[in-house]
Amino acid sequence: MKNISKYKFVLYGMGLIASSLFSSCDDWVETESLNINQAGIEDENPALYADYLENLRAYKNSDHKSIFVSFDNQIKQPYNRAQHINVIPDSTDIVSLIYPNNLVEREIQEINETRENKGTKFVFTVSFDAIKLNYTQLKSEEDKAREDGEEIVSPLPTFINYMVDSLHNSFSLVKKYNYDGVCFAYEGKSILHMTEQEKAEYMSYHNAFIGILKDWSTRNADKMVLFQGKPQNLLDKSFLTDCKYIIIPCSDAGNSSKLSYNIYSAAVEGVPTDRFIVAVETISLDPADMKTGYWADGVTHSVEGASVWVAAEHEGFKVAGMGIYNVSNDFFSSERVYHYTRMAIDNINPSLKN
């Protein structure tokens, strides 16, 4: 007997990433098993370090272009410094944890210390499209089981009920781990070429999702709300006025012109144009992968190229910052720890030096 309906809730974290003036004080690499400690400014001159942290927090509360990053926290027992949350460059404004649930004590401690000392905000991402994909896969498995003559003990609920349960399960993590907010992801699609039946179903799903987001945002006014995806596909765009940033994924951008195209495509009527963040990939840790994290020329790193574009003046919209996906990959840069992330920090806020 197969119980197909024991489904898992989807928590889709990506996230991205925060802004900068300062870089991390920990510019060294340490293997956990060696237990090597190197004195830093916080030990050698506590008063000077306290002043630095005060200035850092003040900077993050000032008008600047923000850095939003997603961080892969899957490893619970770190074996290198890249897997520690508190090693992310200090000037990062927002960190989106890819695995927001089941945090261990070490993670919670690093989050709390980084938030308190450096003013960094922590969020996670909940994706409509990821929930829908997961439901579709489970439904397909259930249908196949029926065809094979298996008894379905607890059938899947309707998609809307499944989505409601998934979102409420996600929201419970905000209080459980004291997250500073939530990033809501929605790609969606155009309804122009849908049949009336397809349009009705799509609208019912969309309206349920947006309705829940609005309700949660209203009841949690103290929490940061971000949007990630394609705002042009939202049927109800009024929710976007509650969002601090609108993050436009640009992993597909092979040059600066594509970054501009993605923003212009998103900047339709009803979409605020004063809070865009473009988010790009870091390079892959697979040496055979020479496409991820590079522009079409195969030479320019996406993070570097995008940061130059972010720093430039633009007509018709404001770029409020930059996002970096899988930021921990940049820890292993041959030049220095988090080399391209630090370069982006310098580029988008040129008057502020690390």
TAWOJO-V730499 format. One line per field, one symbol per residue. ss: DSSP state (H for helix, E for strand, - for the rest). psi: psi as a letter, one per 40 degrees, with the letter a starting at -180 (. if undefined). A space follows every 10 residues. Layout:
# TAWOJO-V730499
ss = ???
psi = ???
This chain:
# TAWOJO-V730499
ss = -E-------- -----E---- ---------- -HHH------ HHHH-HHHHH HHHHHHHHHH -----EEEEE E--------- HHH-HHH--- ---EEEE--- ----HHHHHH HHHHHHHH-- EEEEEEEHHH HHHHHHHHHH HHHHHHH--- -E------HH HHHHHHHHHH HHHHHHH--- EEEEEE---- -----HHHHH HHHHHHHHHH HHHHHHHHH- ---EEEEEE- HHH----HHH HH--EEEEE- -----HHHHH HHHHHH---- -----EEEEE E--------- ---E------ EHHHHHHHHH H-------EE EEEEE-HHHH HH------HH HHHHHHHH-- ----
psi = hhgdegiiih hhhcbbiiii diiiegfihh hdddfhhhha ddddgddddd dddddddddd eihihihhii hhfdhdgiei ddehdeehhd ehdhhhhdge ifhidddddd dddddddeeh ihiihhhddd dddddddddd dddddddeei hhdgiiiidd dddddddddd ddddddefie aihhhhdaii edeiiddddd dddddddddd ddddddddef eeihhihhbg deehdheddd dehdihhhhf deheiddddd ddddddfihe hheefihhhi iiiieheehf dheiideedh hddddddddd eiiiheihhe aiihifddde deiddihfdd dddddddegd ehi.
